């Protein structure tokens, strides 16, 4: 390619010499030579015209106003591909800035690349696919100030020459395939203001070089996801100009050094999350960080209390300390943080009451203190700023009433108050908040009725209010919630009829109203419930018959109508449904059981219906039979107890005798090579004699397979249903997230699912997620991983429906706020159906 470009350049020179009217200058010719080495699918450079006198008006070209020489080239995001034409571009004697970011450039740069670009001050090749080692000659460019090679596929170690930069102010090698460790010689580049080395996941385990503390001009240090180990060097406290320190997603241990915190007087953001840091947070040192806006030390092993000095910082906007071992109370000084918009402290052991004025002086948006030991009342000022979106207090001991002020907080999107000691009536306005997506009040002592104002909550998708003392009827206004996917209100005191308006809820996935006092008939026209996966109306006072429209619902997999007063015949159409759970027991049904269900497997699904006794032999045993069986069982139990006593006595005596003669018996003791934990009805000889060529049915890497018929910057069967499909889909998800095949020698005797579970237990999520995936979407990848885990749980009944899986995956792709605003999201919510109750999965 290079030889061809030289030929074309000579052709252009000859052509211009023969056509004196065409006078493109030398810089223009060099640019045309560079263009010839690039593929331009969008014709972004198509109007580069050799008939122009200079290239100064060409796309992406900027010339020096005084000399007319090309000074800057900006090829950013033009979809160019091919190798970097560095040799041609470096012929431009005045080229000071070159950006080819966000293209499709590939190939390997020679070690001497760009060495001829003597005037180059800025070089940006980020967001491409360049491979091979980083050229060491880059460090020899005398004027280079900015070097950005991030988001490529550079490999190898950081060149030793990189300790010799003379003027470099910004170095970014983020998201490459570099190995080795972070070199200490980078501490020699005293001019550095920005050092970004994050997400080089193939770095060897190494320490943070203490020499980085020599970079006293440094303003940004980004070392997230660099496989760092050991303690944080206190020398980083010498970086008094540092505004952003990010050491997250590593394996750092030890305390957060007092010297580090006290020295960072200019710091705006500190990110230490997902490490193994321990000990207490330094207290007095935080008082010096008057510019601190964001502090995140979540997912560590920190102990002690939350420093009052940290909470009292005036500029503090985001505080994330969740998933630690912190104790004590939330300091009252947090009320004084006027810029506080995010406070996440979940998964600790914090206790006491929340400060009464919390949220009254700031624009609080996200507040999550779940899984702690907080008590007392919920502060009425939480939405004082009028922008609160997430209020998550689950699994604490909050008591008293839900503040009326929350019923006026129209910005709320997620309200999760489950498993507390809240009581009283829910504020009427809370039911109908216009932007509310999730309302979860499960397992409290709340009372009153569901307000008909709920019709205003047009965005509500999940309504979970089970385990309370709600009474009255379900309002007709609930039928206005066109986005409602889950309505779970079991274990309450609801009365009245099921409102007919619910039949219009086309997005409904789960409807659970069991253990209430509902009466009347099941609404007939339910054909609109095309998405319904679970219907549980058990333990009510419903009467009438089963609507035939109910049996035509294509997605229904769980149907429980037990312990009601339903009557009539069971429609034959029931056997056309593909149900994972069916329970019609303890009703007043009569007639014949549909043939598909008239067997022992479904016996419990029809118990307690006297009119069905003739359909299945023994479904309703007579009194005499029961008495006879009872007498027989008494004799059986007596016999078992006597036999057990005899066996115990004989066994103890035998053990004592054997123990005395153990040494004598040991010499002659042999173990059969054919062992089983279960007694088998066949021997090894019966198997061996059938291993003939006539019985070969296939062969593989491990040998032949035989069919054997046995006598009994012996066999088994599998019952295939929807849940096995969900499991298979979960395996596919795990393949995508981990980048690994379902079977691999790396797993030993395990498969991919078992490997994922064991690795999660031992090393955490970061060891499971494919390191080659874009780290920018790490949070989304974790959520997708957890969806895969839900689909591959060992108990089929706990696996979500496919519709629920799709819904969870859609939630993953919901718009994400910038890091500076969003922080880490609290685990998002998902509930799964089970036989008895409903368990929550935090993802």
N, C-alpha and C positions, 0 to 999 in steps of 0.2 A: 504493500500500500504506500509506504514512504517513497520507494523508488518511482512509482507511478506519479506521485504528487510532484516529485522533482521534474519529471518529464513535462507534466502539464504546466508547471511554473515556467520552464524554459520556453514552452510553446507560447505562453502568454507574453513573455518578454520579447520574443521574436515578432509576435503578432503586433505588439504595440510599436516596435521599432519600424515596422513597415507601414503603420497607420499613424502618422504624426498627429492626426486630429484627436486620437485617443490618448489621454495623458494621465491615467490612474497612477497615483504616486506609489512609492515603494511599500508603505504600510498597507495600502489596499491590496497589493499583490500578495503580501504575506497572509492577509486575511482570507483571500480567495483560495490560497494553498491550504489553509487550515480547514476551510469549508469542504474541500474535496475529500477530506478524511472522515467527515461526519455524514451520517444518514439523517436527513431532515424530513420526516414523514408528513409534517404539517406545513411544509414550505415556509417556515417562519423566516428563513433567510433568503427567500427566493428573489427579493428585489435588490440584493447586493449586485450592483451593475458595474461591470468592468469599464463601461463608458464614462462613469463618473470620474471627476478629477480627484476627489478624495473620498474616503469612506466615512467622513464625519457625520453624514446624515443617514447612514445605514442603521437598520434595527440593531439594537444591543451595543452600539459603538458610541463612545464619548471621546472627544478629542480635547487636548489642551487648548484653551482659548488663545494663549499667546503664541504657541509654536505650531499649532495645527496637527501635532502628532497624536496618534492614538494613545490615550491615557487609561481608559477603562473599558472593559468588556463585560457585559452582563447577559449571559445566556440562560439565566435562571428559568426553569419550568418551560422549556421549549420542546420537550420530548425528543431531544437529540439523542442519538445512539452512536456506538462505535468507540474507538479508543480516544483518549485525550490527546489532541494534536499539540502537545506541549512544545515540540521542537519548532514548529512553524510560528506559534504564538510568541515564543521567547525571542524571535527575531525582531519583534516590535521593541525598539530601544527605549521607549518612554512608557511602556506598559506598567502601570502602578497597581491596578486592581483587576482581578480576573475572578468572575463567578460563573461556574457551570453547575450550580446546585439544582437538585430535583430534576434530573434527566435520567437517561438510561445508559450512561457511559459504562463501559466495561474494559476488560483487559488489565494488564499489569504495567505499572509505571516503572521505567528503568531507575536504577539506584541514583543516577545522575539527573533525574528529571527536574526540570525547571532551574537547573544550575545556571543557565544562561540568562535568566530573567533578573538581571542585576538591579532593576529599578522596582521590582515587585514589592508592594507593601501589604496587599491583601489577596489571599488565595482561598477560594471556597469551592470545594469539590464535593460537598455533602449531598446525601440522598441520591447516591448512584449505586452501581454494582461493581466498583473497581476492586480488584483482587491483588493478592501478592503482598510482599512486605512494603512498609512505608519507606519511600526514598530517603536515604540519610542525607542527601545533598540539600534537602530543604533547609536544614539548619545553617547552611553556609550562605544563604541569601542575606546580604548585609542590611537590607532595609525592611525585611519582612516583619510586620506587626501583628497580622491576623492570619491564623491557619486553621481552617475548618475542614476536617476529613471525616466528619461524623456520618453515621448511617451508610457505611459501605461494607465491603467484605475484606478489608485489610487484615492480614494475619502476621504472625511472628511477634517479636518483642518490639517495644518502643526503642528506636535507634539510639545508641549511646551518644551520637552527635547532638541529640536534642537537648543536651545540657549546655550547648555552646551558642544558643540563640543570643543575638546581640540586642535586638530591639523588640522581640516578641512580647506582645501584650495579651494576646488571646490564643489559647490552644484548645481545640475541641476534637477529641477522638472517640466520641460517644458511639455506642452501638456498632462495634466492629467485632472481629474475631481474633483480637489480639490475645497473646498468651504471655507467659512470664509474670512478673509482678510490677507494681507501680515503682519505677526506679527512683532512687534517692537523688540522682543527679538533676532531677527536675527542680530541686530546691536551689540550684545554681542560677536559674533564669530569673534574676531579681526584678526584671521589668514586667513579669507576668501580673496581669490584673484578673484574668479569667482562666481557670483550669477545669476543663470538663472531660472526665475520663469514664463516665458512668456507663453501665450496662455492657461492659466487656466481660461476658459471663464465662469466657474461657481463660481469664486470668488465673494463674495459679494462686493458691491460698497464700496470702502475704499480709504483712503489717502495713499500716499507714506510716510512710517514712517520716520520722521526726523532723527531717530537714525541710519539709514543706513549711515548717514554721518560720523559715528564713524569708519566705515570700511576703515581705511586709507591705507590698503594694497590692496584694491579692484582694479582690472584691468578691469573687465567686469561686467556690470550691465544690465541685459536683463529682462525688465518688460513689454514687449509688450503684448497687449490684456489681461490685468489683471483686467479690470473693475475699473481702478483707477479714482478717482474724486478729485476735489480740485486743489490747486496750486502745482507747483513743489517746494519742500522745498529748500531754499537757502543753507541749510547745505550740500547738495550734492556737493557743490563747494569745500568742504574739501577733496574730493577724488582726490588728486593730482596725483595719479598713474593710474587713470582710463584712459583706451584707447578706450573703447566702451561703450557708453550710449545709450540704446534703450528704450524709453518710448512711443513708437508709439501705435496707435490703442487703445486709452483709451478715457476718457472724462475729461482730465485735462483742467483747465481754468486758467485765469490770465496771467500775463506777464512771459516771459522767464527771470528768475532772473539774474541781472548783476553779482551777486556773483557766481552763477553757472558757467557762461561762463568764467569769469576771473580766477576762481580757477582751471579749468580743464586743467592744463598746459601740460599734457601728452596725451590729447584726440586725437584720430585718426578719430573716427566716432561718430556723434550725430544724432540720429533718433527720431524725435518728431512728425512725420506726423500723420494725422487723429486724432487730438484732437480738442479742442475748445480754444486753446491759443489765446490771443489777445494782443493788444498793439504793440508797436514798437520793432523791434529787437534791443538788446543792441549794441551800436556802438563801443566804444573804447575797450570794453572787448575782442572783437574778435582778436585784435592785439596780445594778449598773446598766442593764439592757433596756435603756429608755426608748430605743427605736424598734424593739422586738414586736413584730406583728403576728408571726405564725410560729408555733412551737409544737412539734409532733415527735413524741417519744413513745408512741403506741407499740403494742406487740413486742414487749421486752419482758424483763423479770424484775422491774423496779419495785422497791418496797418503801415503807415509810409513808409519810403524808405528803399532800400537795402543798408546796410552799406558798405561804401568804404573799411573799414578795413577787412570785410569778403571777399570781392572780390579780395583783393590784397594779400591773403595768397599764398605763393609760392607753397605749397604742395597740395592745393585744387584741387581735381580731379572731384568731383560730387557735384553740387549745385542744390537742388530741393526746390523751393519756390512756386510752382504752387498752384492754388486754394486758394488764400488768398485775401486780399484787399490792396495790396501794390500799392504805387503810385511812381511818380518820374521817374528817368531815370536809366538805367543800368550803374553803375559806370565804368569809363574808366579803372580803376585799374584791371578789369577782364582780360584785355589783358595780364597782367603780370603773370597770373596763368599758369605756364608752363606745369602743369600736368592735366589741365582741359580736361576731356573727355566727360562730361555730364552736360548740362545746360538746365533746364526745369523751365520756369517761366510762363507758360500759365495760363489763367483765373485769371488775375489781372487787374489793371488799370494803368499799366506802360506806359510811353509815351517817346517822344523824339526819337532821332536817336540811332541806335546801334553803339558801338565803332567801328571805322573804321578798326582797326587792329585785331578785334575779330577772334580767330582761327588761327592767323598767327604764334603764338608762342607755340601752343599746339597741341596735337593729338585729336582734338574734334571729337567725334563720333555721339553724339545725341544732337540736338539743337531744342528746342521747345519754342517759345514765343507767341503762338496762343492766340487769344481772349484778346488782349491788345489794346493799342492806339499808338503803335510805328509808326513812319513815317520815311521819308528819304529813302536813297538807301540801298539795301541789301549789306552788306560788301563783298568785293571780296575775302577776306582772310579766309572765313569760312572753306574752305577745304584745308587750308594751310598745314595741317599735313598729308593730303592724305588718311585719314581714315573715313571721314564723311559718316555716313550711313543714318541718319534721319535729314531732314531739313523741319521743320514744322512752317510756319509763317502765318497760315490762320487767317482771320478776324482781320486785322490791316489796316494801311494806308500807307504801303510801296509804294514807287513810283520809277520811273526811270526804267532802263533796268535790266533784269536778268544778273548777272555778267557772262562774258564769261568763267571765271575760273570754274564755276559749270559744264560747258560742258565738262570739262576735269577731273572731279571728279568721277573716275570709281568705287569708293567704295559706291556711293549713292544707297540706296534701296527704300527709301520713300521720295518723294518731294511733299510737299503740300503748295501751294502758293495762294490758292483761296481767293477771296474777299479782294483784295488789289487794289492799283492803278498802278500796273505795266504796262509798255508800251514797245513798241519797238519789235524787232524780238527776238524770243527765240533762244539762242545759238544752233547752229546745232548739236553739240556733245551731248547736253542734251537729245535730242530725242532718241539717240541710246545707252545710257549707259548700259553696259552688265548685271549689277546686279539690275537694277531698277525694282522694283515691282509695285510701285504706282507713277503715275505722275498726279498731280492735279493742274490745272492752271485756274480753273473756276472763272468767274466774275472779269476779269481784263480788260485792254485795249491793250492786246497783238496783234501783227499783224504778217504779213508774212505768209509763208506756212508751212505745216507739212513736215519736211525734210524726204526724202526717206531713210536717214540714220537710221530712226526708225527701220528698219529691223534688226539692231544690238541689239535691246533691247529684247533679246530672253526670258528674265524672266518677262517681263512686263505683269501684270495681269489686272490692272485698269488704263485706260487712260481717264481722265476727263478734257476737254478743252472748255466747253460750255461758252457762254457769253463773247466772245472776238471779235476780228476783223480778225480772221484768214481767209485767202483767198487761192485761187488756188485749185487744185484738191487733193483728198485724194490719197497718193502715193500707188502704187502697193505693195511696200515693207511692208505695214502693214499686208499683208497676211502671212508674215514670223513669226509673233508673235503667236506661237503655244499655248502659255499660256494665251492669252488675253481673259478675261472674261467679261470686261465691256469697251465699247467704247462709250462715251457720248460727242458729239460735236455740240449740238444744239445752235441756236442763234449765228451763225457766218456768214461769207460770202463765204463759200466753194462753188466751182463750179465744173463743169465737171461731169463725170459719177461715179457711185459707182464702185470702182475697182472690177474686177471679182475675184481677189485673196482673197477677204474676205470670199468667200464661203468655204475656207479651214480651217476657224477658228472653230475648233470643240469644243473648250471650251467656246465659246461666250455665255454669259448669257443675256447681254443687248446691244442693238445697237440702239442708239438714235442720229439721224442726222437731226432732224426737224429744221425748220426755217433757211434754207440755200438756195442756188441757184443751187442745184444739178439737173441735167437733165438726159435724157436717161431712159433706162428700168431698172427695178429691176433685179439683176442677177438671172438667171434661175435655175442653178444647186445648190440650197441651201440645198440639202438633208443632207449635213454634219453638219448643225446647230442643232444637236440633243439636245443640251443643251439650246438653245435660249428660253428665257422666255418673253422678251419684244423686240418688233420691232416698232420703231417710226420714220417714214420718212415723217411726215406731213409737210405741208407748204414748198414744194419744187416745182420743175417743171418736175417731173418724168412723163413719158408717157408709153405707152404699156399696157399690161394686167397683171393681178396678176398671177405669176408663180404657177402652180399647185403643184410644189414641196413644196412651202411655206405652203400649207394647210395640208401637211403631217407631219409637225414638231410636235413631241409628247409633248414638254414642253412649247410651245408657249401659253401664257395666255393674253398678251397685244399686240394688233395689231392696229396701227394708221397710215393710209395711206391718211388721209384727206388732202384737199386743194392741190391737184396735178392735173395732166392731164391724169390720168389713164383711160383706156377705155375698151371696150369689155364687155362680160357678166361676172357676178360674178359667179365663179365656184360653182356648187352644193356641192362640197366637203367642202365648208366653214362650213356647218352645222354639220360636224363631229368633229369640233374643240371644245374644252372646254375653251372658252374665258371668261375672266373676264372683258375685255374692247375691244370693236370693234368700229372703226370709219373709214368709207369709204366716208364720206360726201364731197361734193364740188369737184367732179371729173366728168368724162364723161362716167360713166358706163351706160349700157343699158340692156334690157332684163328683166328677172324675178329675184326678190329677192328670195333666197333659202327659202323654206317654214318655216323653224324653226325661221327665222328672220323676216318674213313678218307679224309683229304685232306691236302694238303701243309701246311696250316696247323698241324696237330697232329703232323707227322712226328716232331719231336724228342721228343714225349711217349712214343713207343713204340720208339725206337731200342734196339738191343742185346737184343732178344727174338727169337732165331732162329726160334721157332715161329710168328712173325707175319709172316715175310718175304713170304709169298704174298699177304698181305692188301693190301699197298700197294706198287705197282711201285717198285722202286729202294730199298726200305727197307733192304735188306741187299745192297749192290752186291758183285759177284763180284770175286775177286782179279785176273782178267785185265782186267776193266773198270777197276779201280783203277790197274793198271800202265799201261794204255793212256792213261788220263786224265792220269796223272803225266807221261808222255812228251810228251803234247800241251801240258800246262801249262808244261813247260820251254821249249818253243819259243815259247809265247805270252809268257812273261816276258822271254825274250831279245829278242823283237821289241819289247816295250814299252820296255825299257831303251834299245835303239838309237834308237827313235822319240823317246823323251824327250830323248836327247842331241842329236839333230838339231834338235828344237823349241827347245831351250835356246840353241843356237848361232844359229839363225835369229832367235830372239826378241831376243837381245842386240844383234845387228847391226841389226835393224829399229828398236829403241829408240834406238840411237845416231844413226841417220840421221834419225829423226823429231825427236829432241831438237834437232838442229842447225837444223832448218827449222821449229821450233815457232812462231816469231813470224809466219812467212809463212802457215802453215796456219791460224793462229788466226782470221784475218779471214774466211776462207771456211768456217769450221767451224760446222755447225749440228747441234743435237740434236733427234732426233725426239720429238715429244710422246707417242708411243706407245712406252713402254719396259716391259720386264719383266726380272726377275732370272732367269727361266727361259725357255728357248726354247719357244715355243708352236707348236702345229700348226695354228693358224688365224690369220687376219689381222683387223684392225679392220673391213675392208670386209665380211667375212662376218658380223660382228656387226651392223653398221649397217643392212645391207639387211634384216635380220629385225626391226628395231624399227618394226613396223607395228601398227595398231590391232587387227588380227586376232590378234596374239600377246600382247595385254595380258592378264595373269592377275591383276592387282590393282594397287592404288595406295596410297600412304601419304603422310606428311608431306613426304618428300623427292622425290616424283614417282611415276611409273608403274613397274610391275614387268612385264618382258617375259619370255616363254619363247623361248629361242633354241636351235635344234637345230644343233649344229656337226658338221662333216664327220668329226671324229676322236673458540641454538642455534638331252670334257674335262670333267672334274668330279671330285668326291670323295665318299666315303661315310663315314658315322659308324657305328661298331659300338657299339650301346647295350647296356650291361650294368648290373649293380648299382652299379658304381663311378660311373657317370654319375648315377645316382639319389642317391648319397652327395654328389656334387658339388652337385647341385641343392639338397639339404637344407642343405649348408654355406652356399650363397648365402642361403637363407632365414634361417639363424642370423645371418649377417653383416648382413642387413637389420634384424633385430631389435636387434642390439647397437649398430649405428651409427645407426639411425633414418633410413637413407638408402635410396632406391630402387636397383634393380640397374643402371639406366642413368640418367645425369643429365648435363646440360651441364657441371656442376662438374668432372667427371672428365676433360674433354677427350676424347681418343681412347681412353680407358680405360673399362673397366666397373668395377663395384663391387669385384670381387675384386682387380683390379690396383691400384685406388685404395687399398684397405686395405693391401696389401703395400707399396706405395711410401710411403704415409704412415707406416706402422710403421717403415720403415727410416730415414725422415728426421726424424720428430717423436716417435715412441713411441706407446704404447698410449692414453694419455690424449687424444690428438688424434683417435683413431678412435672411442672409445666415445661414445655419445649423451650429451651434457652434461645433457639433461633427465631422465635416469634418476637414481633415488635414489642418492646418493653413498655411502650406508650400505652398499650391496651392491657397492661398487667391485671388491672382490677376486673375488666371484662372477662379475661381468661380465667380468673379464679371463679367467677360466677358460672361460666360454662362448665368448668371442671366439676363444680358442685352439682350442677344439673346431671352430669354424667354419673356422679356418685349416687344421686337419688334414684336414677334409673337402674342401677346395678346392685341395689340393696338385696341382701340374701333372702328376705321375706317378700314374696311376690305381692302380697296384698298391700304392702307399704309403698310400692312403686307408683309414681304418679301416672295419670292417664296421658296419652299422647297429646291430647289437647292442652293439658296443663304443662307438658314439656314445651310445646310450642309457645305457650304464653310466657313461660319463664325465659325462654330464649329471646322473645321479643323484649322483655324487660331488660335483658342484658344490653340490648342495642339502643336503649332509650338515650336521649341526649345527655351528655356528661358535662358538668360545669368545669371550667378551667381549674387546674390544681390550686391556684391561688385562692379560689373561692370554695372549692368542694371538699378538699381533704379526702380522707378515706370514707367510703360510705359504710354505715352500719349494715350488718347482714340484712339482706332483704328478705321478705317474708314469703313463706310458702307453707301451706297445710296439706297433709296427706290423709287419705281415708284409711281407716283400719277397722278391724272387726268390732271393737268395743268403743274406743274413744278416738280422738283425733290428735295426732302428735304434730308438733311444730318442728320444722327444719329451718335452721338459720343458715343462710348461704352467704 
